[in-house]
């Protein structure tokens, strides 16, 4: 369910790579439980904006706010804690740690936040169960399919109930059937938790599942659709 409260916003944000302007004057506002999709061609700046919103890349101008905090005013330790405890991430290829079991991979954000192992594994088991992955708990990433791997990455991103999940082409490596199923489960679980999602995708069908849609062209972000919240 989308809340009226804004959890993340960008105000006239520029981002440079050296002398190259990658993002120009970006404006976006994300409410709790809202899914915002950013589409655009390769090299348009959409992934750069995603990582800027997550505090991974510093804005050269403008401000990014998370729950009223200005990300640019936080030091490296504070930003790391924010990304570890309040943010979640889903990447195109899952990026699971091969030496850990599915259960341990899923529990990783909780363990990094200092939660006890038993508590973290219990929470991991619960979210894996909600995604239909309970029987895979003791397997290694090499023993699961691509679709299952991406579901596990979704479970890991959501297990600690983050305020925002940043998803960079989360279905880009999957066939259409698996992509649809993974996206459905991802967005359903995120919305049920009140977790906002920033979703970067080249796929218009994926973007159509979002509450609001933006397009990126030559570093300029434009709103396509903004549903009433």
C-alpha angles and dihedrals in degrees: 000000000000116000126210090234118098113231101176133018142166123211117200093323124187124188126190134196100202104305093340118103105222099171124026125196096330117189122185136149124196126194128205111281093011124133115212120187124203117197132181144124123290109284094022092119100253097125090043089056091047092056091043090055088050092053093246093114118038120236114238092208137007129031137277116204128199114187089335095312120119106230092208090062094057122093123231094267093050092048091049091051091048093052091045099047109022104029133060129199135207120186133195095257101034095242094220118174107251096210094058129074121245089258093050092047090052093047094049098099090052093048091049088051090056101258117150116262097243092048092047093049091049091053090046091052091052095053092043088053091052089055094047094251103113093116091058097058097111098039125103121238089254089062098058133073126252092258092048091048091055092048088053090051088053090050090051092050093052104034094094092046096241123198092233135018119202111207120190110195091323093178098033095106096047134087116249095263095051092040092057093047095046093047092049092052094042097052094040093054093043093051093046089056094045090244116153118223131207105198123191114196142152090209117096091199091057091047091051089067091063126097091229131020132206133181127212123210125170090341095309118120119211128182114237101177131006116182120205113266 
